[in-house]
Amino acid sequence: MKLTTKGRFAVTAMLDLAMHETDSPVTLTAISARQSISLSYLEQLFSQMRRKGLVKSVRGPGGGYLSAQNHKDITVKNIVTAVDEKLDSTQCGGSENCHEGGRCITHDLWVSLNTKVLDYLDGLSLQDLIDGQKDRNKTITFSKNIKKSSGIKIGAA
């Protein structure tokens, strides 16, 4: 399973936005400078996230972006899927044609892995990531009721 730069950068940019927004919008230029993500790439990502209702734009002097929802209500899965990131560990992309035109014998295993990863990302909110940045040794607290692995920490090496 591979999460591309698009998904990683979208999560990074949303976390930066959430950590720096107060009562005023955050500019993409500021996010770009802090996270070393190109401005044009951020513009593409934020356009997609705006269309999905994750961020809202403010025009004019002092303009920029704000989160459109409470940080507890935005999941990592929401962010990743908003930028059309496809998470799929199957070799066939789910079309069941990876073994001589048919379904391989491990197809169900990889489909199950996809489900587990998406469930994990859906149980992790933007607020969880913010809290993890405040205390890098804090164990992840999931927003949703899913089975969690013990010992996983945000920001831990």
VMD Tcl script that builds the backbone (N, CA, C; Angstrom):
set m [mol new atoms 471]
animate dup $m
set s [atomselect $m all]
$s set {name element resname resid chain x y z} {
  {N N MET 1 A 0.854 -1.171 0.000}
  {CA C MET 1 A 0.000 0.000 0.000}
  {C C MET 1 A 0.894 1.226 0.000}
  {N N LYS 2 A 0.544 2.180 -0.819}
  {CA C LYS 2 A 1.368 3.365 -0.925}
  {C C LYS 2 A 0.491 4.612 -0.827}
  {N N LEU 3 A 0.919 5.508 0.031}
  {CA C LEU 3 A 0.294 6.810 0.124}
  {C C LEU 3 A 1.215 7.762 -0.631}
  {N N THR 4 A 0.704 8.401 -1.652}
  {CA C THR 4 A 1.555 9.245 -2.493}
  {C C THR 4 A 1.811 10.596 -1.838}
  {N N THR 5 A 2.660 11.351 -2.481}
  {CA C THR 5 A 2.999 12.695 -2.018}
  {C C THR 5 A 1.740 13.552 -1.892}
  {N N LYS 6 A 0.808 13.369 -2.785}
  {CA C LYS 6 A -0.429 14.156 -2.764}
  {C C LYS 6 A -1.159 13.999 -1.431}
  {N N GLY 7 A -1.350 12.769 -0.996}
  {CA C GLY 7 A -2.029 12.512 0.270}
  {C C GLY 7 A -1.226 12.987 1.466}
  {N N ARG 8 A 0.074 12.734 1.443}
  {CA C ARG 8 A 0.949 13.166 2.536}
  {C C ARG 8 A 0.960 14.687 2.662}
  {N N PHE 9 A 1.109 15.363 1.538}
  {CA C PHE 9 A 1.150 16.824 1.562}
  {C C PHE 9 A -0.192 17.407 1.987}
  {N N ALA 10 A -1.295 16.788 1.590}
  {CA C ALA 10 A -2.615 17.281 1.989}
  {C C ALA 10 A -2.777 17.201 3.509}
  {N N VAL 11 A -2.364 16.090 4.099}
  {CA C VAL 11 A -2.464 15.931 5.560}
  {C C VAL 11 A -1.534 16.933 6.245}
  {N N THR 12 A -0.318 17.064 5.748}
  {CA C THR 12 A 0.647 18.010 6.320}
  {C C THR 12 A 0.115 19.436 6.257}
  {N N ALA 13 A -0.421 19.818 5.118}
  {CA C ALA 13 A -0.936 21.182 4.939}
  {C C ALA 13 A -2.152 21.445 5.833}
  {N N MET 14 A -3.034 20.468 5.955}
  {CA C MET 14 A -4.214 20.638 6.819}
  {C C MET 14 A -3.798 20.738 8.283}
  {N N LEU 15 A -2.814 19.960 8.688}
  {CA C LEU 15 A -2.333 20.039 10.061}
  {C C LEU 15 A -1.693 21.405 10.311}
  {N N ASP 16 A -0.901 21.882 9.378}
  {CA C ASP 16 A -0.292 23.205 9.514}
  {C C ASP 16 A -1.379 24.275 9.623}
  {N N LEU 17 A -2.361 24.213 8.751}
  {CA C LEU 17 A -3.473 25.169 8.786}
  {C C LEU 17 A -4.153 25.140 10.150}
  {N N ALA 18 A -4.473 23.947 10.620}
  {CA C ALA 18 A -5.179 23.807 11.898}
  {C C ALA 18 A -4.358 24.329 13.069}
  {N N MET 19 A -3.056 24.143 13.008}
  {CA C MET 19 A -2.193 24.586 14.102}
  {C C MET 19 A -1.966 26.099 14.099}
  {N N HIS 20 A -2.149 26.739 12.947}
  {CA C HIS 20 A -1.848 28.170 12.850}
  {C C HIS 20 A -3.070 29.071 12.698}
  {N N GLU 21 A -4.232 28.497 12.455}
  {CA C GLU 21 A -5.413 29.352 12.335}
  {C C GLU 21 A -5.891 29.742 13.733}
  {N N THR 22 A -6.244 30.963 13.874}
  {CA C THR 22 A -6.864 31.442 15.111}
  {C C THR 22 A -8.152 32.103 14.652}
  {N N ASP 23 A -8.202 33.405 14.746}
  {CA C ASP 23 A -9.364 34.112 14.221}
  {C C ASP 23 A -9.118 34.626 12.812}
  {N N SER 24 A -7.894 34.457 12.334}
  {CA C SER 24 A -7.575 34.963 10.998}
  {C C SER 24 A -7.142 33.823 10.085}
  {N N PRO 25 A -7.414 33.977 8.799}
  {CA C PRO 25 A -7.054 32.940 7.830}
  {C C PRO 25 A -5.538 32.760 7.712}
  {N N VAL 26 A -5.151 31.596 7.243}
  {CA C VAL 26 A -3.744 31.261 7.027}
  {C C VAL 26 A -3.495 31.271 5.521}
  {N N THR 27 A -2.418 31.918 5.112}
  {CA C THR 27 A -2.115 31.976 3.685}
  {C C THR 27 A -1.383 30.707 3.245}
  {N N LEU 28 A -1.577 30.372 1.985}
  {CA C LEU 28 A -0.859 29.232 1.435}
  {C C LEU 28 A 0.634 29.532 1.352}
  {N N THR 29 A 0.982 30.800 1.196}
  {CA C THR 29 A 2.390 31.198 1.174}
  {C C THR 29 A 3.058 30.853 2.500}
  {N N ALA 30 A 2.358 31.079 3.601}
  {CA C ALA 30 A 2.901 30.767 4.924}
  {C C ALA 30 A 3.059 29.254 5.100}
  {N N ILE 31 A 2.050 28.506 4.676}
  {CA C ILE 31 A 2.139 27.044 4.763}
  {C C ILE 31 A 3.287 26.542 3.892}
  {N N SER 32 A 3.392 27.089 2.699}
  {CA C SER 32 A 4.457 26.710 1.778}
  {C C SER 32 A 5.828 26.927 2.395}
  {N N ALA 33 A 6.017 28.064 3.026}
  {CA C ALA 33 A 7.308 28.384 3.643}
  {C C ALA 33 A 7.618 27.459 4.820}
  {N N ARG 34 A 6.618 27.192 5.648}
  {CA C ARG 34 A 6.849 26.344 6.827}
  {C C ARG 34 A 7.063 24.876 6.473}
  {N N GLN 35 A 6.365 24.398 5.447}
  {CA C GLN 35 A 6.374 22.963 5.146}
  {C C GLN 35 A 7.172 22.582 3.898}
  {N N SER 36 A 7.723 23.568 3.221}
  {CA C SER 36 A 8.510 23.320 1.994}
  {C C SER 36 A 7.701 22.559 0.941}
  {N N ILE 37 A 6.470 23.011 0.755}
  {CA C ILE 37 A 5.588 22.474 -0.289}
  {C C ILE 37 A 5.358 23.611 -1.270}
  {N N SER 38 A 5.468 23.336 -2.555}
  {CA C SER 38 A 5.333 24.418 -3.539}
  {C C SER 38 A 3.948 25.061 -3.459}
  {N N LEU 39 A 3.925 26.353 -3.678}
  {CA C LEU 39 A 2.686 27.120 -3.609}
  {C C LEU 39 A 1.674 26.622 -4.638}
  {N N SER 40 A 2.124 26.335 -5.854}
  {CA C SER 40 A 1.193 25.875 -6.887}
  {C C SER 40 A 0.578 24.515 -6.521}
  {N N TYR 41 A 1.359 23.660 -5.878}
  {CA C TYR 41 A 0.845 22.359 -5.449}
  {C C TYR 41 A -0.185 22.545 -4.341}
  {N N LEU 42 A 0.105 23.430 -3.383}
  {CA C LEU 42 A -0.849 23.722 -2.318}
  {C C LEU 42 A -2.149 24.285 -2.883}
  {N N GLU 43 A -2.055 25.144 -3.896}
  {CA C GLU 43 A -3.262 25.710 -4.510}
  {C C GLU 43 A -4.148 24.603 -5.072}
  {N N GLN 44 A -3.543 23.624 -5.707}
  {CA C GLN 44 A -4.311 22.491 -6.247}
  {C C GLN 44 A -4.970 21.688 -5.120}
  {N N LEU 45 A -4.192 21.395 -4.087}
  {CA C LEU 45 A -4.724 20.604 -2.973}
  {C C LEU 45 A -5.861 21.327 -2.260}
  {N N PHE 46 A -5.670 22.627 -1.985}
  {CA C PHE 46 A -6.693 23.374 -1.258}
  {C C PHE 46 A -7.939 23.589 -2.101}
  {N N SER 47 A -7.785 23.666 -3.394}
  {CA C SER 47 A -8.951 23.759 -4.265}
  {C C SER 47 A -9.803 22.493 -4.134}
  {N N GLN 48 A -9.147 21.347 -4.122}
  {CA C GLN 48 A -9.871 20.077 -3.970}
  {C C GLN 48 A -10.492 19.970 -2.572}
  {N N MET 49 A -9.743 20.360 -1.552}
  {CA C MET 49 A -10.268 20.256 -0.186}
  {C C MET 49 A -11.404 21.255 0.052}
  {N N ARG 50 A -11.359 22.395 -0.627}
  {CA C ARG 50 A -12.453 23.367 -0.517}
  {C C ARG 50 A -13.727 22.791 -1.133}
  {N N ARG 51 A -13.590 22.167 -2.290}
  {CA C ARG 51 A -14.755 21.558 -2.944}
  {C C ARG 51 A -15.374 20.448 -2.100}
  {N N LYS 52 A -14.560 19.780 -1.288}
  {CA C LYS 52 A -15.059 18.701 -0.420}
  {C C LYS 52 A -15.513 19.217 0.945}
  {N N GLY 53 A -15.444 20.530 1.164}
  {CA C GLY 53 A -15.953 21.121 2.393}
  {C C GLY 53 A -15.038 21.022 3.602}
  {N N LEU 54 A -13.746 20.784 3.375}
  {CA C LEU 54 A -12.807 20.703 4.495}
  {C C LEU 54 A -12.226 22.053 4.876}
  {N N VAL 55 A -12.081 22.940 3.888}
  {CA C VAL 55 A -11.552 24.282 4.134}
  {C C VAL 55 A -12.462 25.299 3.470}
  {N N LYS 56 A -12.359 26.527 3.944}
  {CA C LYS 56 A -13.078 27.623 3.296}
  {C C LYS 56 A -12.074 28.734 3.037}
  {N N SER 57 A -12.267 29.418 1.928}
  {CA C SER 57 A -11.335 30.480 1.561}
  {C C SER 57 A -11.907 31.834 1.946}
  {N N VAL 58 A -11.004 32.734 2.291}
  {CA C VAL 58 A -11.362 34.112 2.609}
  {C C VAL 58 A -10.598 34.991 1.635}
  {N N ARG 59 A -11.321 35.799 0.883}
  {CA C ARG 59 A -10.693 36.652 -0.133}
  {C C ARG 59 A -10.299 38.004 0.435}
  {N N GLY 60 A -9.436 38.673 -0.316}
  {CA C GLY 60 A -9.071 40.043 0.026}
  {C C GLY 60 A -7.859 40.130 0.922}
  {N N PRO 61 A -7.531 41.379 1.320}
  {CA C PRO 61 A -6.386 41.572 2.217}
  {C C PRO 61 A -6.591 40.791 3.517}
  {N N GLY 62 A -5.576 40.113 3.947}
  {CA C GLY 62 A -5.709 39.297 5.152}
  {C C GLY 62 A -6.418 37.997 4.886}
  {N N GLY 63 A -6.612 37.674 3.599}
  {CA C GLY 63 A -7.311 36.449 3.232}
  {C C GLY 63 A -6.431 35.228 3.327}
  {N N GLY 64 A -7.032 34.099 3.084}
  {CA C GLY 64 A -6.332 32.827 3.149}
  {C C GLY 64 A -7.344 31.720 3.333}
  {N N TYR 65 A -6.996 30.750 4.145}
  {CA C TYR 65 A -7.872 29.601 4.369}
  {C C TYR 65 A -8.097 29.358 5.855}
  {N N LEU 66 A -9.280 28.816 6.130}
  {CA C LEU 66 A -9.664 28.373 7.472}
  {C C LEU 66 A -10.256 26.974 7.346}
  {N N SER 67 A -10.208 26.223 8.401}
  {CA C SER 67 A -10.898 24.929 8.420}
  {C C SER 67 A -12.393 25.200 8.338}
  {N N ALA 68 A -13.088 24.405 7.557}
  {CA C ALA 68 A -14.529 24.585 7.392}
  {C C ALA 68 A -15.330 23.778 8.414}
  {N N GLN 69 A -14.660 22.893 9.139}
  {CA C GLN 69 A -15.319 22.053 10.131}
  {C C GLN 69 A -14.485 22.050 11.408}
  {N N ASN 70 A -15.091 21.579 12.465}
  {CA C ASN 70 A -14.370 21.396 13.715}
  {C C ASN 70 A -13.259 20.381 13.487}
  {N N HIS 71 A -12.110 20.613 14.080}
  {CA C HIS 71 A -10.960 19.716 13.898}
  {C C HIS 71 A -11.252 18.287 14.343}
  {N N LYS 72 A -12.155 18.124 15.287}
  {CA C LYS 72 A -12.519 16.781 15.749}
  {C C LYS 72 A -13.336 16.028 14.698}
  {N N ASP 73 A -13.959 16.777 13.777}
  {CA C ASP 73 A -14.830 16.171 12.774}
  {C C ASP 73 A -14.134 15.878 11.454}
  {N N ILE 74 A -12.920 16.340 11.286}
  {CA C ILE 74 A -12.159 16.092 10.062}
  {C C ILE 74 A -11.208 14.932 10.328}
  {N N THR 75 A -11.379 13.843 9.593}
  {CA C THR 75 A -10.502 12.690 9.774}
  {C C THR 75 A -9.386 12.714 8.732}
  {N N VAL 76 A -8.342 11.971 9.019}
  {CA C VAL 76 A -7.248 11.848 8.055}
  {C C VAL 76 A -7.784 11.217 6.767}
  {N N LYS 77 A -8.719 10.285 6.903}
  {CA C LYS 77 A -9.334 9.683 5.710}
  {C C LYS 77 A -10.052 10.749 4.884}
  {N N ASN 78 A -10.770 11.671 5.532}
  {CA C ASN 78 A -11.442 12.756 4.812}
  {C C ASN 78 A -10.449 13.556 3.979}
  {N N ILE 79 A -9.311 13.858 4.579}
  {CA C ILE 79 A -8.293 14.675 3.908}
  {C C ILE 79 A -7.704 13.923 2.722}
  {N N VAL 80 A -7.310 12.689 2.955}
  {CA C VAL 80 A -6.665 11.894 1.906}
  {C C VAL 80 A -7.616 11.661 0.736}
  {N N THR 81 A -8.862 11.333 1.024}
  {CA C THR 81 A -9.810 11.069 -0.062}
  {C C THR 81 A -10.276 12.352 -0.745}
  {N N ALA 82 A -10.205 13.483 -0.053}
  {CA C ALA 82 A -10.602 14.759 -0.659}
  {C C ALA 82 A -9.706 15.132 -1.833}
  {N N VAL 83 A -8.463 14.696 -1.794}
  {CA C VAL 83 A -7.530 15.021 -2.880}
  {C C VAL 83 A -7.411 13.851 -3.863}
  {N N ASP 84 A -8.435 13.005 -3.868}
  {CA C ASP 84 A -8.536 11.882 -4.794}
  {C C ASP 84 A -7.407 10.880 -4.666}
  {N N GLU 85 A -6.899 10.747 -3.466}
  {CA C GLU 85 A -5.863 9.747 -3.202}
  {C C GLU 85 A -6.533 8.387 -3.118}
  {N N LYS 86 A -6.009 7.455 -3.857}
  {CA C LYS 86 A -6.537 6.090 -3.837}
  {C C LYS 86 A -5.590 5.212 -3.039}
  {N N LEU 87 A -6.094 4.634 -1.978}
  {CA C LEU 87 A -5.303 3.713 -1.166}
  {C C LEU 87 A -5.727 2.302 -1.528}
  {N N ASP 88 A -4.840 1.580 -2.162}
  {CA C ASP 88 A -5.178 0.231 -2.579}
  {C C ASP 88 A -3.932 -0.625 -2.569}
  {N N SER 89 A -3.953 -1.697 -1.805}
  {CA C SER 89 A -2.794 -2.582 -1.729}
  {C C SER 89 A -2.904 -3.770 -2.673}
  {N N THR 90 A -4.023 -3.870 -3.396}
  {CA C THR 90 A -4.129 -4.970 -4.359}
  {C C THR 90 A -3.291 -4.642 -5.586}
  {N N GLN 91 A -2.768 -5.660 -6.198}
  {CA C GLN 91 A -1.972 -5.476 -7.410}
  {C C GLN 91 A -2.863 -5.082 -8.588}
  {N N CYS 92 A -4.112 -5.476 -8.534}
  {CA C CYS 92 A -5.022 -5.287 -9.657}
  {C C CYS 92 A -5.884 -4.033 -9.541}
  {N N GLY 93 A -5.714 -3.279 -8.458}
  {CA C GLY 93 A -6.557 -2.102 -8.272}
  {C C GLY 93 A -8.001 -2.468 -7.975}
  {N N GLY 94 A -8.216 -3.667 -7.467}
  {CA C GLY 94 A -9.563 -4.109 -7.117}
  {C C GLY 94 A -10.331 -4.754 -8.253}
  {N N SER 95 A -9.732 -4.833 -9.445}
  {CA C SER 95 A -10.465 -5.374 -10.592}
  {C C SER 95 A -10.402 -6.901 -10.703}
  {N N GLU 96 A -9.658 -7.528 -9.788}
  {CA C GLU 96 A -9.597 -8.987 -9.693}
  {C C GLU 96 A -9.062 -9.661 -10.959}
  {N N ASN 97 A -8.096 -9.024 -11.616}
  {CA C ASN 97 A -7.523 -9.607 -12.826}
  {C C ASN 97 A -5.996 -9.712 -12.745}
  {N N CYS 98 A -5.477 -9.890 -11.538}
  {CA C CYS 98 A -4.027 -9.825 -11.329}
  {C C CYS 98 A -3.305 -11.155 -11.535}
  {N N HIS 99 A -4.029 -12.216 -11.689}
  {CA C HIS 99 A -3.373 -13.513 -11.900}
  {C C HIS 99 A -3.885 -14.124 -13.205}
  {N N GLU 100 A -3.128 -13.900 -14.257}
  {CA C GLU 100 A -3.477 -14.427 -15.579}
  {C C GLU 100 A -4.920 -14.083 -15.954}
  {N N GLY 101 A -5.288 -12.838 -15.691}
  {CA C GLY 101 A -6.624 -12.362 -16.037}
  {C C GLY 101 A -7.689 -12.670 -15.005}
  {N N GLY 102 A -7.336 -13.409 -13.970}
  {CA C GLY 102 A -8.298 -13.765 -12.925}
  {C C GLY 102 A -7.855 -13.227 -11.575}
  {N N ARG 103 A -8.576 -13.607 -10.602}
  {CA C ARG 103 A -8.333 -13.164 -9.229}
  {C C ARG 103 A -7.186 -13.960 -8.598}
  {N N CYS 104 A -6.257 -13.257 -7.959}
  {CA C CYS 104 A -5.133 -13.943 -7.301}
  {C C CYS 104 A -5.600 -14.543 -5.973}
  {N N ILE 105 A -4.826 -15.465 -5.458}
  {CA C ILE 105 A -5.243 -16.176 -4.244}
  {C C ILE 105 A -5.123 -15.326 -2.981}
  {N N THR 106 A -4.418 -14.201 -3.060}
  {CA C THR 106 A -4.283 -13.333 -1.887}
  {C C THR 106 A -5.147 -12.072 -1.991}
  {N N HIS 107 A -6.042 -12.028 -2.930}
  {CA C HIS 107 A -6.878 -10.838 -3.149}
  {C C HIS 107 A -7.625 -10.410 -1.880}
  {N N ASP 108 A -8.259 -11.342 -1.218}
  {CA C ASP 108 A -9.034 -11.004 -0.012}
  {C C ASP 108 A -8.150 -10.444 1.096}
  {N N LEU 109 A -6.926 -10.939 1.204}
  {CA C LEU 109 A -5.978 -10.413 2.183}
  {C C LEU 109 A -5.726 -8.933 1.938}
  {N N TRP 110 A -5.442 -8.569 0.695}
  {CA C TRP 110 A -5.117 -7.171 0.374}
  {C C TRP 110 A -6.346 -6.275 0.479}
  {N N VAL 111 A -7.504 -6.783 0.146}
  {CA C VAL 111 A -8.745 -6.014 0.315}
  {C C VAL 111 A -8.986 -5.755 1.794}
  {N N SER 112 A -8.741 -6.763 2.624}
  {CA C SER 112 A -8.892 -6.614 4.066}
  {C C SER 112 A -7.921 -5.566 4.610}
  {N N LEU 113 A -6.677 -5.584 4.111}
  {CA C LEU 113 A -5.702 -4.576 4.524}
  {C C LEU 113 A -6.184 -3.176 4.150}
  {N N ASN 114 A -6.722 -3.016 2.959}
  {CA C ASN 114 A -7.273 -1.718 2.545}
  {C C ASN 114 A -8.312 -1.232 3.552}
  {N N THR 115 A -9.204 -2.122 3.931}
  {CA C THR 115 A -10.272 -1.780 4.870}
  {C C THR 115 A -9.704 -1.361 6.217}
  {N N LYS 116 A -8.731 -2.110 6.717}
  {CA C LYS 116 A -8.117 -1.789 8.014}
  {C C LYS 116 A -7.428 -0.425 7.984}
  {N N VAL 117 A -6.688 -0.151 6.926}
  {CA C VAL 117 A -5.987 1.133 6.826}
  {C C VAL 117 A -6.996 2.281 6.751}
  {N N LEU 118 A -8.028 2.126 5.951}
  {CA C LEU 118 A -9.042 3.186 5.844}
  {C C LEU 118 A -9.784 3.377 7.168}
  {N N ASP 119 A -10.063 2.287 7.874}
  {CA C ASP 119 A -10.697 2.392 9.194}
  {C C ASP 119 A -9.780 3.144 10.164}
  {N N TYR 120 A -8.494 2.832 10.123}
  {CA C TYR 120 A -7.521 3.516 10.979}
  {C C TYR 120 A -7.506 5.016 10.678}
  {N N LEU 121 A -7.412 5.374 9.401}
  {CA C LEU 121 A -7.369 6.786 9.020}
  {C C LEU 121 A -8.678 7.499 9.343}
  {N N ASP 122 A -9.776 6.761 9.286}
  {CA C ASP 122 A -11.081 7.335 9.612}
  {C C ASP 122 A -11.246 7.538 11.112}
  {N N GLY 123 A -10.477 6.814 11.907}
  {CA C GLY 123 A -10.552 6.948 13.362}
  {C C GLY 123 A -9.588 7.972 13.928}
  {N N LEU 124 A -8.823 8.605 13.070}
  {CA C LEU 124 A -7.819 9.568 13.498}
  {C C LEU 124 A -8.221 10.955 13.006}
  {N N SER 125 A -8.518 11.851 13.945}
  {CA C SER 125 A -8.989 13.186 13.556}
  {C C SER 125 A -7.848 14.184 13.466}
  {N N LEU 126 A -8.137 15.297 12.838}
  {CA C LEU 126 A -7.182 16.398 12.768}
  {C C LEU 126 A -6.838 16.868 14.180}
  {N N GLN 127 A -7.802 16.852 15.080}
  {CA C GLN 127 A -7.540 17.229 16.473}
  {C C GLN 127 A -6.565 16.255 17.132}
  {N N ASP 128 A -6.670 14.970 16.807}
  {CA C ASP 128 A -5.717 13.987 17.325}
  {C C ASP 128 A -4.297 14.332 16.888}
  {N N LEU 129 A -4.150 14.751 15.636}
  {CA C LEU 129 A -2.827 15.122 15.127}
  {C C LEU 129 A -2.299 16.384 15.810}
  {N N ILE 130 A -3.179 17.340 16.032}
  {CA C ILE 130 A -2.786 18.571 16.733}
  {C C ILE 130 A -2.322 18.227 18.144}
  {N N ASP 131 A -3.110 17.425 18.837}
  {CA C ASP 131 A -2.755 17.020 20.198}
  {C C ASP 131 A -1.422 16.271 20.214}
  {N N GLY 132 A -1.197 15.455 19.204}
  {CA C GLY 132 A 0.051 14.717 19.101}
  {C C GLY 132 A 1.250 15.617 18.885}
  {N N GLN 133 A 1.050 16.735 18.205}
  {CA C GLN 133 A 2.145 17.680 17.994}
  {C C GLN 133 A 2.467 18.446 19.269}
  {N N LYS 134 A 1.458 18.644 20.110}
  {CA C LYS 134 A 1.679 19.350 21.376}
  {C C LYS 134 A 2.484 18.485 22.343}
  {N N ASP 135 A 2.219 17.176 22.318}
  {CA C ASP 135 A 2.920 16.250 23.195}
  {C C ASP 135 A 3.325 15.035 22.362}
  {N N ARG 136 A 4.530 15.058 21.847}
  {CA C ARG 136 A 4.987 14.012 20.925}
  {C C ARG 136 A 5.060 12.629 21.551}
  {N N ASN 137 A 4.955 12.523 22.857}
  {CA C ASN 137 A 4.978 11.213 23.505}
  {C C ASN 137 A 3.576 10.717 23.853}
  {N N LYS 138 A 2.570 11.498 23.477}
  {CA C LYS 138 A 1.199 11.123 23.793}
  {C C LYS 138 A 0.728 9.995 22.872}
  {N N THR 139 A 0.103 8.989 23.466}
  {CA C THR 139 A -0.453 7.900 22.687}
  {C C THR 139 A -1.680 8.399 21.935}
  {N N ILE 140 A -1.866 7.907 20.731}
  {CA C ILE 140 A -3.004 8.307 19.901}
  {C C ILE 140 A -4.308 7.991 20.626}
  {N N THR 141 A -5.223 8.938 20.611}
  {CA C THR 141 A -6.572 8.723 21.109}
  {C C THR 141 A -7.492 8.804 19.908}
  {N N PHE 142 A -8.171 7.717 19.618}
  {CA C PHE 142 A -9.013 7.680 18.434}
  {C C PHE 142 A -10.342 8.353 18.691}
  {N N SER 143 A -10.838 9.048 17.662}
  {CA C SER 143 A -12.119 9.735 17.749}
  {C C SER 143 A -13.277 8.758 17.632}
  {N N LYS 144 A -13.062 7.705 16.884}
  {CA C LYS 144 A -14.138 6.759 16.630}
  {C C LYS 144 A -13.848 5.458 17.339}
  {N N ASN 145 A -14.855 4.659 17.469}
  {CA C ASN 145 A -14.747 3.402 18.197}
  {C C ASN 145 A -14.221 2.296 17.296}
  {N N ILE 146 A -12.893 2.233 17.111}
  {CA C ILE 146 A -12.302 1.141 16.370}
  {C C ILE 146 A -11.204 0.528 17.222}
  {N N LYS 147 A -10.856 -0.695 16.904}
  {CA C LYS 147 A -9.792 -1.356 17.651}
  {C C LYS 147 A -8.476 -0.639 17.359}
  {N N LYS 148 A -7.762 -0.267 18.412}
  {CA C LYS 148 A -6.506 0.439 18.205}
  {C C LYS 148 A -5.334 -0.412 18.660}
  {N N SER 149 A -4.210 -0.174 18.008}
  {CA C SER 149 A -2.988 -0.879 18.377}
  {C C SER 149 A -2.373 -0.172 19.546}
  {N N SER 150 A -1.867 -0.922 20.498}
  {CA C SER 150 A -1.215 -0.296 21.645}
  {C C SER 150 A 0.202 0.073 21.259}
  {N N GLY 151 A 0.680 1.146 21.859}
  {CA C GLY 151 A 2.055 1.533 21.654}
  {C C GLY 151 A 2.313 2.420 20.452}
  {N N ILE 152 A 1.329 2.719 19.642}
  {CA C ILE 152 A 1.524 3.591 18.503}
  {C C ILE 152 A 1.459 5.032 18.992}
  {N N LYS 153 A 2.450 5.794 18.643}
  {CA C LYS 153 A 2.504 7.181 19.090}
  {C C LYS 153 A 2.650 8.099 17.896}
  {N N ILE 154 A 2.070 9.275 18.006}
  {CA C ILE 154 A 2.225 10.291 16.980}
  {C C ILE 154 A 3.547 10.988 17.218}
  {N N GLY 155 A 4.294 11.172 16.168}
  {CA C GLY 155 A 5.531 11.924 16.260}
  {C C GLY 155 A 6.690 11.148 16.864}
  {N N ALA 156 A 6.443 9.898 17.217}
  {CA C ALA 156 A 7.517 9.101 17.806}
  {C C ALA 156 A 8.356 8.503 16.693}
  {N N ALA 157 A 9.648 8.439 16.940}
  {CA C ALA 157 A 10.533 7.864 15.928}
  {C C ALA 157 A 10.671 6.374 16.120}
}
mol reanalyze $m
mol bondsrecalc $m
mol representation Tube
mol addrep $m
